[in-house]
Amino acid sequence: MDKELIITLILRKVYYTLYLMYVFADTSCSVQQKFSVGSYLIIYDIDNALILGDHLYSRINFTSPVYPSKIVFDGCDSTLSEMKTIKYILELIHNLYSLDYYKNLFPKIIYTDCLEITRVLKNKKFWVENTIQRDIINLVDFMGINVEWLEGHSKNNFTIKNQIFRVVDKHSKSERKRIEKMRI
């Protein structure tokens, strides 16, 4: 193999490993207590992700599991809570990389099991200003983010993305149950 080709392939791998951001997001709602828990996990190196049981580890730093972060919202509308979680994540990413220079520095992908968000992004012209849908559209467009739908509760799909999503899904449910017990 040509030396330049090998170097190019290695540099591409390093580039995408260092600069590709994967975000997994899910929400769990408490109907009785009227609140929602959004969980999200930001991963930069999906190739080195390792799932053991209900925990996510990095093959590079195997010392402790990687845990999703959480946010809590009032209200229990499932779709609205998913949108609030996505908007929160978009604003977080925007605040981390706020300068125009950074907006297209690397591709960013958000995975969600909320079909409504992907529907909103496909029909952008129908959403008026001052809505959560328009806020999501504006942030996605500004930062060049791709939002992709994953089948959230598929037991037959064993791709690494679905396995990571399951970790986030279980985290949102366990945090919701923990908060419900605290509020009783």
GROMACS elastic network, one bead per residue, 0.5 to 0.9 nm:
[ bonds ]
;  ai    aj funct       b0    kb
    1     4     6  0.87217   500
    1     5     6  0.71990   500
    1     6     6  0.70286   500
    2     5     6  0.52780   500
    2     6     6  0.63814   500
    2     7     6  0.88156   500
    3     6     6  0.51929   500
    3     7     6  0.62894   500
    3     8     6  0.86325   500
    4     7     6  0.50915   500
    4     8     6  0.60451   500
    4     9     6  0.85716   500
    5     8     6  0.50044   500
    5     9     6  0.61107   500
    5    10     6  0.85611   500
    6     9     6  0.51469   500
    6    10     6  0.61662   500
    6    11     6  0.85901   500
    7    10     6  0.51077   500
    7    11     6  0.60792   500
    7    12     6  0.85354   500
    8    11     6  0.51255   500
    8    12     6  0.60885   500
    8    13     6  0.85842   500
    9    12     6  0.51009   500
    9    13     6  0.61855   500
    9    14     6  0.86214   500
   10    13     6  0.50974   500
   10    14     6  0.61705   500
   10    15     6  0.85380   500
   11    15     6  0.59536   500
   11    16     6  0.85856   500
   12    16     6  0.61578   500
   12    17     6  0.83491   500
   13    16     6  0.53426   500
   13    17     6  0.58974   500
   13    18     6  0.84385   500
   14    17     6  0.50433   500
   14    18     6  0.59558   500
   14    19     6  0.83365   500
   15    18     6  0.53248   500
   15    19     6  0.58621   500
   15    20     6  0.79413   500
   15   106     6  0.89582   500
   16    19     6  0.51962   500
   16    20     6  0.52566   500
   16    21     6  0.89398   500
   16    44     6  0.87448   500
   16    45     6  0.84312   500
   16   106     6  0.81700   500
   16   107     6  0.87964   500
   17    20     6  0.61083   500
   17    21     6  0.88214   500
   17    44     6  0.66117   500
   17    45     6  0.54076   500
   17    46     6  0.79998   500
   17    47     6  0.79736   500
   18    21     6  0.84190   500
   18    44     6  0.64714   500
   18    45     6  0.70849   500
   19    44     6  0.68107   500
   19    45     6  0.86700   500
   19   105     6  0.78145   500
   19   106     6  0.53648   500
   19   107     6  0.73420   500
   19   108     6  0.86321   500
   20    43     6  0.83981   500
   20    44     6  0.56829   500
   20    45     6  0.74485   500
   20    46     6  0.89276   500
   20   106     6  0.58491   500
   20   107     6  0.55378   500
   20   108     6  0.60816   500
   20   109     6  0.80787   500
   21    42     6  0.67960   500
   21    43     6  0.59348   500
   21    45     6  0.78077   500
   21    46     6  0.88584   500
   21   106     6  0.75737   500
   21   107     6  0.66359   500
   21   109     6  0.63222   500
   21   110     6  0.84062   500
   22    41     6  0.81023   500
   22    42     6  0.57267   500
   22    43     6  0.50921   500
   22    44     6  0.60991   500
   22    45     6  0.81519   500
   22    46     6  0.75582   500
   22   107     6  0.87914   500
   22   108     6  0.60791   500
   22   109     6  0.50308   500
   22   110     6  0.60220   500
   22   111     6  0.76207   500
   23    40     6  0.67916   500
   23    41     6  0.55897   500
   23    43     6  0.62904   500
   23    44     6  0.87102   500
   23    89     6  0.84457   500
   23   108     6  0.77091   500
   23   109     6  0.60777   500
   23   111     6  0.60618   500
   23   112     6  0.86791   500
   24    39     6  0.81642   500
   24    40     6  0.54086   500
   24    41     6  0.52397   500
   24    42     6  0.66267   500
   24    43     6  0.82926   500
   24    68     6  0.89103   500
   24   109     6  0.85018   500
   24   110     6  0.58095   500
   24   112     6  0.63227   500
   24   161     6  0.84820   500
   24   164     6  0.75156   500
   24   165     6  0.59739   500
   24   168     6  0.69059   500
   25    38     6  0.71959   500
   25    39     6  0.56955   500
   25    41     6  0.66663   500
   25    42     6  0.89289   500
   25    82     6  0.80692   500
   25    85     6  0.72461   500
   25    86     6  0.70610   500
   25    89     6  0.84457   500
   25   110     6  0.72618   500
   25   111     6  0.62594   500
   25   112     6  0.54100   500
   25   113     6  0.80399   500
   25   165     6  0.74327   500
   25   168     6  0.67072   500
   25   169     6  0.78604   500
   26    37     6  0.84590   500
   26    38     6  0.57861   500
   26    39     6  0.54474   500
   26    40     6  0.65401   500
   26    82     6  0.65720   500
   26    85     6  0.75687   500
   26    86     6  0.86443   500
   26   111     6  0.87006   500
   26   112     6  0.62584   500
   26   113     6  0.70160   500
   26   114     6  0.81568   500
   26   152     6  0.84944   500
   26   165     6  0.79065   500
   26   168     6  0.64526   500
   26   169     6  0.56794   500
   26   171     6  0.89063   500
   26   172     6  0.67734   500
   27    36     6  0.66960   500
   27    37     6  0.54978   500
   27    39     6  0.60636   500
   27    40     6  0.86923   500
   27    78     6  0.74066   500
   27    79     6  0.89118   500
   27    81     6  0.65743   500
   27    82     6  0.56302   500
   27    85     6  0.72307   500
   27   168     6  0.88275   500
   27   169     6  0.72196   500
   27   172     6  0.58723   500
   27   173     6  0.78004   500
   28    35     6  0.87694   500
   28    36     6  0.56287   500
   28    37     6  0.53163   500
   28    38     6  0.64990   500
   28    39     6  0.83486   500
   28    76     6  0.85035   500
   28    78     6  0.74258   500
   28    81     6  0.82313   500
   28    82     6  0.85639   500
   28   169     6  0.78263   500
   28   172     6  0.55163   500
   28   173     6  0.54862   500
   28   174     6  0.89247   500
   28   175     6  0.86085   500
   28   176     6  0.65046   500
   29    33     6  0.88639   500
   29    34     6  0.74262   500
   29    35     6  0.60102   500
   29    37     6  0.63814   500
   29    38     6  0.86532   500
   29    75     6  0.80489   500
   29    76     6  0.51367   500
   29    77     6  0.72972   500
   29    78     6  0.62720   500
   29    81     6  0.77929   500
   29   172     6  0.88464   500
   29   173     6  0.81696   500
   29   176     6  0.71623   500
   30    33     6  0.55165   500
   30    34     6  0.54880   500
   30    35     6  0.53805   500
   30    36     6  0.59321   500
   30    37     6  0.83169   500
   30    75     6  0.83437   500
   30    76     6  0.60473   500
   30   176     6  0.68760   500
   30   177     6  0.82370   500
   30   180     6  0.76168   500
   31    34     6  0.51018   500
   31    35     6  0.71546   500
   31    36     6  0.85236   500
   31    75     6  0.82805   500
   31    76     6  0.56871   500
   31    77     6  0.83552   500
   32    35     6  0.84028   500
   32    76     6  0.86919   500
   33    75     6  0.84665   500
   33    76     6  0.82358   500
   33   180     6  0.72160   500
   33   183     6  0.83522   500
   34    73     6  0.89503   500
   34    74     6  0.63775   500
   34    77     6  0.85131   500
   35    72     6  0.71190   500
   35    73     6  0.56443   500
   35    76     6  0.50259   500
   35    77     6  0.85970   500
   35    81     6  0.89120   500
   35   176     6  0.84565   500
   36    71     6  0.83547   500
   36    72     6  0.57218   500
   36    73     6  0.51226   500
   36    74     6  0.63263   500
   36    75     6  0.63356   500
   36    76     6  0.55220   500
   36    77     6  0.80896   500
   36    78     6  0.79145   500
   36    81     6  0.64473   500
   36   172     6  0.88227   500
   36   176     6  0.70856   500
   37    70     6  0.66312   500
   37    71     6  0.57443   500
   37    73     6  0.63549   500
   37    74     6  0.89769   500
   37    81     6  0.80023   500
   37    85     6  0.85199   500
   37   172     6  0.58359   500
   37   173     6  0.77491   500
   37   175     6  0.69822   500
   37   176     6  0.57884   500
   37   179     6  0.89961   500
   38    69     6  0.83278   500
   38    70     6  0.55195   500
   38    71     6  0.51526   500
   38    72     6  0.62347   500
   38    73     6  0.77635   500
   38    81     6  0.73240   500
   38    82     6  0.71647   500
   38    84     6  0.82208   500
   38    85     6  0.54894   500
   38    86     6  0.87356   500
   38   172     6  0.60418   500
   38   176     6  0.89443   500
   39    68     6  0.61137   500
   39    69     6  0.55826   500
   39    71     6  0.65182   500
   39    72     6  0.88740   500
   39    85     6  0.75923   500
   39   168     6  0.60660   500
   39   169     6  0.73901   500
   39   171     6  0.66907   500
   39   172     6  0.51583   500
   39   173     6  0.89519   500
   39   175     6  0.87108   500
   40    68     6  0.53822   500
   40    69     6  0.54610   500
   40    70     6  0.64314   500
   40    71     6  0.85993   500
   40    85     6  0.80480   500
   40    86     6  0.88234   500
   40    89     6  0.77321   500
   40   168     6  0.63399   500
   40   169     6  0.89052   500
   40   171     6  0.89250   500
   40   172     6  0.84907   500
   41    66     6  0.86187   500
   41    67     6  0.74089   500
   41    69     6  0.62833   500
   41    70     6  0.89027   500
   41   164     6  0.86748   500
   41   165     6  0.87607   500
   41   168     6  0.68547   500
   42    68     6  0.79002   500
   42    69     6  0.88842   500
   42   110     6  0.89321   500
   43    46     6  0.63687   500
   43    49     6  0.85235   500
   45    48     6  0.57996   500
   45    49     6  0.68893   500
   45    58     6  0.83194   500
   46    49     6  0.51112   500
   46    50     6  0.86905   500
   46    58     6  0.86936   500
   46   160     6  0.78613   500
   46   161     6  0.81658   500
   47    50     6  0.85462   500
   47    59     6  0.88851   500
   47   160     6  0.85967   500
   48    57     6  0.83222   500
   48    58     6  0.56172   500
   48    59     6  0.51393   500
   48    60     6  0.68056   500
   49    56     6  0.67695   500
   49    57     6  0.59017   500
   49    59     6  0.62394   500
   49    60     6  0.87486   500
   49   160     6  0.77108   500
   49   164     6  0.82976   500
   50    55     6  0.83509   500
   50    56     6  0.57398   500
   50    57     6  0.50383   500
   50    58     6  0.58882   500
   50    59     6  0.63238   500
   50   160     6  0.82050   500
   50   164     6  0.87796   500
   51    54     6  0.70305   500
   51    55     6  0.57598   500
   51    57     6  0.62154   500
   51    58     6  0.87139   500
   51   160     6  0.81655   500
   51   163     6  0.70445   500
   51   164     6  0.73352   500
   51   167     6  0.84648   500
   52    55     6  0.54110   500
   52    56     6  0.64322   500
   52    57     6  0.74747   500
   53    56     6  0.82242   500
   54   166     6  0.81021   500
   54   167     6  0.59062   500
   54   170     6  0.78250   500
   55    65     6  0.59547   500
   55    66     6  0.71889   500
   55    67     6  0.76271   500
   55   164     6  0.87829   500
   55   167     6  0.65217   500
   56    64     6  0.88710   500
   56    65     6  0.54234   500
   56    66     6  0.54197   500
   56    67     6  0.72161   500
   56   163     6  0.89016   500
   56   164     6  0.70654   500
   56   167     6  0.70883   500
   57    60     6  0.86249   500
   57    61     6  0.76050   500
   57    62     6  0.59896   500
   57    63     6  0.81742   500
   57    64     6  0.67971   500
   57    66     6  0.56290   500
   57    67     6  0.89058   500
   58    61     6  0.53144   500
   58    62     6  0.54921   500
   58    63     6  0.85224   500
   58    64     6  0.84745   500
   58    65     6  0.75563   500
   58    66     6  0.75160   500
   59    62     6  0.55120   500
   61    64     6  0.76473   500
   62    65     6  0.73368   500
   67   167     6  0.85533   500
   67   168     6  0.83333   500
   67   171     6  0.81467   500
   68   167     6  0.80735   500
   68   168     6  0.61840   500
   68   171     6  0.69057   500
   68   172     6  0.85978   500
   69   168     6  0.88314   500
   69   171     6  0.86816   500
   70   171     6  0.84156   500
   70   172     6  0.73047   500
   70   175     6  0.80014   500
   71    85     6  0.75699   500
   71    88     6  0.86234   500
   72    85     6  0.89888   500
   72   176     6  0.87408   500
   73    76     6  0.81936   500
   73    81     6  0.72696   500
   73    84     6  0.81052   500
   73    85     6  0.87454   500
   74    81     6  0.87917   500
   75    78     6  0.87732   500
   75    80     6  0.87506   500
   75    81     6  0.76743   500
   76    79     6  0.88770   500
   76    80     6  0.81063   500
   76    81     6  0.68887   500
   77    80     6  0.54144   500
   77    81     6  0.59411   500
   77    82     6  0.86130   500
   78    81     6  0.51565   500
   78    82     6  0.62306   500
   78    83     6  0.87194   500
   79    82     6  0.50915   500
   79    83     6  0.62712   500
   79    84     6  0.86492   500
   79   114     6  0.69528   500
   79   115     6  0.88038   500
   79   116     6  0.70316   500
   79   117     6  0.83860   500
   80    83     6  0.50129   500
   80    84     6  0.61190   500
   80    85     6  0.86097   500
   80   132     6  0.85587   500
   81    85     6  0.61612   500
   81    86     6  0.86269   500
   82    85     6  0.51272   500
   82    86     6  0.62671   500
   82    87     6  0.86160   500
   82   112     6  0.83317   500
   82   113     6  0.87883   500
   82   114     6  0.66834   500
   82   117     6  0.81855   500
   83    86     6  0.50634   500
   83    87     6  0.60094   500
   83    88     6  0.84535   500
   83   114     6  0.82885   500
   83   116     6  0.85093   500
   83   117     6  0.68140   500
   83   132     6  0.72379   500
   83   133     6  0.76277   500
   83   136     6  0.79019   500
   84    87     6  0.50532   500
   84    88     6  0.60354   500
   84    89     6  0.86063   500
   84   132     6  0.75341   500
   85    88     6  0.50848   500
   85    89     6  0.62607   500
   85    90     6  0.86445   500
   86    89     6  0.51096   500
   86    90     6  0.61232   500
   86    91     6  0.85961   500
   86   110     6  0.83064   500
   86   112     6  0.84528   500
   86   117     6  0.86153   500
   86   136     6  0.75505   500
   87    90     6  0.50264   500
   87    91     6  0.61170   500
   87    92     6  0.84915   500
   87   132     6  0.75953   500
   87   133     6  0.88383   500
   87   135     6  0.73419   500
   87   136     6  0.57074   500
   87   139     6  0.81052   500
   88    91     6  0.51741   500
   88    92     6  0.61137   500
   88    93     6  0.86968   500
   89    93     6  0.61715   500
   89    94     6  0.84502   500
   90    93     6  0.51661   500
   90    94     6  0.60065   500
   90    95     6  0.85590   500
   90   136     6  0.75032   500
   90   139     6  0.64271   500
   90   140     6  0.73318   500
   90   143     6  0.86333   500
   90   145     6  0.88202   500
   91    95     6  0.60325   500
   91    96     6  0.85407   500
   91   139     6  0.75154   500
   92    95     6  0.51667   500
   92    96     6  0.62675   500
   92    97     6  0.86864   500
   93    96     6  0.50775   500
   93    97     6  0.61341   500
   93    98     6  0.79555   500
   93   143     6  0.87124   500
   94    97     6  0.51640   500
   94    98     6  0.50570   500
   94    99     6  0.84751   500
   94   103     6  0.82132   500
   94   139     6  0.77459   500
   94   143     6  0.73131   500
   95    98     6  0.50132   500
   95    99     6  0.87593   500
   96    99     6  0.89317   500
   97   100     6  0.81775   500
   97   101     6  0.85564   500
   97   102     6  0.57241   500
   97   103     6  0.67683   500
   97   143     6  0.89230   500
   98   101     6  0.83568   500
   98   102     6  0.70213   500
   98   103     6  0.74257   500
   99   102     6  0.56215   500
   99   103     6  0.69163   500
  100   103     6  0.53525   500
  100   104     6  0.80986   500
  100   142     6  0.88113   500
  100   143     6  0.86143   500
  101   104     6  0.72580   500
  101   105     6  0.72786   500
  102   106     6  0.79407   500
  102   143     6  0.84218   500
  103   106     6  0.76753   500
  103   107     6  0.89967   500
  103   142     6  0.71408   500
  103   144     6  0.68376   500
  104   107     6  0.68149   500
  104   108     6  0.89315   500
  104   142     6  0.89840   500
  104   143     6  0.65503   500
  104   144     6  0.63269   500
  104   145     6  0.88664   500
  106   144     6  0.89256   500
  107   143     6  0.89686   500
  107   144     6  0.71763   500
  107   145     6  0.66677   500
  107   146     6  0.78770   500
  108   143     6  0.83707   500
  108   144     6  0.73238   500
  108   145     6  0.50195   500
  108   146     6  0.62724   500
  108   147     6  0.85468   500
  109   145     6  0.58389   500
  109   147     6  0.57453   500
  109   148     6  0.70629   500
  110   145     6  0.73825   500
  110   146     6  0.62877   500
  110   148     6  0.61348   500
  110   149     6  0.84710   500
  111   146     6  0.86048   500
  111   147     6  0.59842   500
  111   149     6  0.57484   500
  111   150     6  0.62487   500
  111   161     6  0.84270   500
  111   165     6  0.78767   500
  112   115     6  0.79337   500
  112   117     6  0.82863   500
  112   118     6  0.88094   500
  112   147     6  0.74536   500
  112   148     6  0.64572   500
  112   149     6  0.51715   500
  112   150     6  0.57885   500
  112   151     6  0.82228   500
  112   152     6  0.74764   500
  112   165     6  0.81432   500
  113   116     6  0.89957   500
  113   117     6  0.88924   500
  113   148     6  0.84197   500
  113   149     6  0.53806   500
  113   150     6  0.50438   500
  113   151     6  0.56716   500
  113   153     6  0.83954   500
  113   165     6  0.88730   500
  114   117     6  0.58544   500
  114   118     6  0.73076   500
  114   149     6  0.68124   500
  114   150     6  0.82118   500
  114   151     6  0.88390   500
  114   152     6  0.83436   500
  115   118     6  0.53575   500
  115   119     6  0.62259   500
  115   120     6  0.86998   500
  115   149     6  0.65721   500
  115   150     6  0.88484   500
  116   120     6  0.60794   500
  116   121     6  0.86608   500
  117   120     6  0.50432   500
  117   121     6  0.63260   500
  117   122     6  0.87309   500
  117   133     6  0.79644   500
  117   136     6  0.85868   500
  117   147     6  0.80902   500
  117   149     6  0.85695   500
  118   121     6  0.51371   500
  118   122     6  0.62736   500
  118   123     6  0.87972   500
  118   147     6  0.67880   500
  118   148     6  0.70070   500
  118   149     6  0.68306   500
  119   122     6  0.51508   500
  119   123     6  0.63156   500
  119   124     6  0.86551   500
  120   123     6  0.53094   500
  120   124     6  0.60377   500
  120   126     6  0.83905   500
  120   127     6  0.78365   500
  120   133     6  0.66426   500
  120   134     6  0.86315   500
  120   136     6  0.87507   500
  120   137     6  0.77177   500
  121   124     6  0.53795   500
  121   133     6  0.83877   500
  121   136     6  0.82756   500
  121   137     6  0.62352   500
  121   140     6  0.85490   500
  121   147     6  0.82717   500
  122   125     6  0.88189   500
  123   126     6  0.60234   500
  123   127     6  0.78041   500
  124   127     6  0.60289   500
  124   133     6  0.86204   500
  124   134     6  0.77781   500
  124   137     6  0.68098   500
  125   128     6  0.79029   500
  127   131     6  0.75334   500
  127   133     6  0.65532   500
  127   134     6  0.58035   500
  127   137     6  0.88206   500
  128   131     6  0.65927   500
  128   133     6  0.82299   500
  128   134     6  0.63924   500
  129   132     6  0.86609   500
  129   133     6  0.85463   500
  129   134     6  0.57698   500
  129   135     6  0.78560   500
  130   133     6  0.83873   500
  130   134     6  0.66379   500
  130   135     6  0.72070   500
  131   134     6  0.52663   500
  131   135     6  0.63429   500
  131   136     6  0.87443   500
  132   136     6  0.62083   500
  132   137     6  0.86288   500
  133   136     6  0.52006   500
  133   137     6  0.62412   500
  133   138     6  0.86958   500
  134   138     6  0.60695   500
  134   139     6  0.85764   500
  135   138     6  0.52077   500
  135   139     6  0.62141   500
  135   140     6  0.85699   500
  136   139     6  0.52441   500
  136   140     6  0.60143   500
  136   141     6  0.84743   500
  137   140     6  0.52044   500
  137   141     6  0.60362   500
  137   142     6  0.84645   500
  138   141     6  0.52311   500
  138   142     6  0.59868   500
  138   143     6  0.85920   500
  139   142     6  0.51141   500
  139   143     6  0.60994   500
  139   144     6  0.82453   500
  139   145     6  0.82255   500
  140   143     6  0.54827   500
  140   144     6  0.57594   500
  140   145     6  0.50645   500
  140   146     6  0.72599   500
  140   147     6  0.81165   500
  141   144     6  0.52182   500
  141   145     6  0.68270   500
  141   146     6  0.89684   500
  142   145     6  0.80597   500
  149   152     6  0.84431   500
  150   153     6  0.88648   500
  150   154     6  0.89300   500
  150   161     6  0.82971   500
  150   162     6  0.71175   500
  150   165     6  0.81424   500
  151   154     6  0.57954   500
  151   157     6  0.85386   500
  151   162     6  0.76991   500
  152   162     6  0.74562   500
  152   165     6  0.70706   500
  152   166     6  0.72544   500
  152   169     6  0.77719   500
  153   162     6  0.87862   500
  153   166     6  0.75100   500
  153   169     6  0.85279   500
  154   157     6  0.58286   500
  154   158     6  0.87132   500
  154   162     6  0.79246   500
  154   166     6  0.88817   500
  155   158     6  0.77373   500
  157   162     6  0.65045   500
  157   163     6  0.81049   500
  158   161     6  0.80983   500
  158   162     6  0.61977   500
  158   163     6  0.62259   500
  159   162     6  0.53069   500
  159   163     6  0.62827   500
  159   164     6  0.87036   500
  160   163     6  0.50115   500
  160   164     6  0.61059   500
  160   165     6  0.84726   500
  161   164     6  0.51994   500
  161   165     6  0.60959   500
  161   166     6  0.86386   500
  162   166     6  0.61494   500
  162   167     6  0.87859   500
  163   166     6  0.50724   500
  163   167     6  0.65709   500
  163   168     6  0.89707   500
  164   167     6  0.51466   500
  164   168     6  0.65687   500
  164   169     6  0.87171   500
  165   168     6  0.51065   500
  165   169     6  0.60742   500
  165   170     6  0.86016   500
  166   170     6  0.60376   500
  166   171     6  0.84123   500
  167   170     6  0.52561   500
  167   171     6  0.61385   500
  167   172     6  0.87963   500
  168   172     6  0.62877   500
  168   173     6  0.87399   500
  169   172     6  0.53304   500
  169   173     6  0.64189   500
  169   174     6  0.87266   500
  170   173     6  0.51536   500
  170   174     6  0.60327   500
  170   175     6  0.84752   500
  171   174     6  0.51877   500
  171   175     6  0.60051   500
  171   176     6  0.84407   500
  172   175     6  0.52385   500
  172   176     6  0.60904   500
  172   177     6  0.86769   500
  173   176     6  0.50712   500
  173   177     6  0.62205   500
  173   178     6  0.85970   500
  174   177     6  0.51078   500
  174   178     6  0.60969   500
  174   179     6  0.86329   500
  175   179     6  0.61318   500
  175   180     6  0.85003   500
  176   179     6  0.52226   500
  176   180     6  0.61021   500
  176   181     6  0.87376   500
  177   180     6  0.50040   500
  177   181     6  0.63118   500
  177   182     6  0.87392   500
  178   181     6  0.53078   500
  178   182     6  0.64264   500
  178   183     6  0.88972   500
  179   183     6  0.62442   500
  179   184     6  0.88497   500
  180   183     6  0.52434   500
  180   184     6  0.65067   500
  181   184     6  0.54237   500
